[in-house]
Amino acid sequence: MTFKLTDIYDEALTTFGYVAQEMMVFEEIGELMQAIGKYHRAKNCADMEIARMQLMGEIVDVDIMLTQLRKMVGMTKNEYLNIEMEKLGRLHEKIREAKAKKEGVKHD
């Protein structure tokens, strides 16, 4: 069976509706939050691997829902990339500031 990913996203939106898919974003983010907690509470390697697999599945679920949300608001790839670069630039600056602050504390 062949299909295009964009077709699946569009079909989900037309089949289930925008509001239902927006609500699914909340649900999937909640499941991701729970999976992160379980991953950090894992006590041994076996538990950690199970929790890791569950966490990876939830990351993908959230990513799928965020892709649908981007489609709902009409966000283009260029808009996404521009905003992402802006936000990463801010993060980079915060990292630099934090490192400088740490180095300043070490030398005192």
N, C-alpha and C positions, 0 to 999 in steps of 0.2 A: 504494500500500500504506500503510495507516494502522496505527499502533501506539502504545502508550504506553511511555514510557521506563521507567517502573517495571516494566512487564511484561518488558522486555528484561533488566533487571538481575535480576529474580526468575528468569527462564528460564535465564540464564547460571549462576546459583547452583545451580539444580536439575539442569541438564544436566551441568555439569562438576564440581559438588561444591564444598563450602567449602574443602577443603584445596587442591585444584587452583587455585582462584581466589586463595587466599592466596599460593600460590607464584608466581602470575602477578604479584602486587603486587611481589615482589622483582625479577622479570624486567623489568617495565615501569619500575621505579625505576632499575635498572641501565641501561636504554636511555636514560632521561632524562639520567642522569649523563654518558653518552657523548655525547649530543647537545649538552649544555652545553659539554663540552670541545671538540667540533668547532666550535661557534659561536664560541668564544673564539680558536680557532686559525685561523679563516678569514682568508685573506690579501688578498682583494679583494672588491669589491662583489658580484660574481656568486657567489663562494663563500659570502659572508656571507648572501646571500638564500636559497641552497639550504640552508645550515645553519639559518637562521631558520625555514624551512618545516618542516624535520625536527624542530627543537626544538618548534615549536608542536604538531606531531602527537604528540610524546612527552608534552608537557604534558597534552594531552587524554586520551591513553591512561592516564596515571597518575591523572588525575581520575576517569575511568570506574572504574578499579580501586579507588580510595579510596571512591567511592560504594558499590560492592559491599561493601567492608570495613565501612563504616558500617552497611549493612543486616545484615551478618553478626553484628555485635555489638549490633544493635538500637538504634542511636543515633538518637534523634528529632531533628527539625529544631531544636526548642527547645534540646535538650541541646547540639547542635552550636553553635548561635548563642551560647548562654551561655558555653561554653568558649572559643569564638572571641573574644568580647568580653573575657573575662578575659585571654586571651593577648595580645590587641591592647593592652589596658591596660598590661600589663607591658612590651611593646615600646615603647609611647609613653613610659613612664617611663625606659626605657633610653636612648631618643633624647634626651629632655630632659637626662638626666645627662651624656650624651656631649657635647651642645652646650654645656652649662654648663662642662664640663671644658675644651673647646676654647677657649671665650671666656676662661676663667681663664688658660689658657696664653698666649693672644694678648696679654693685658694685662700680663703679668709683665715 
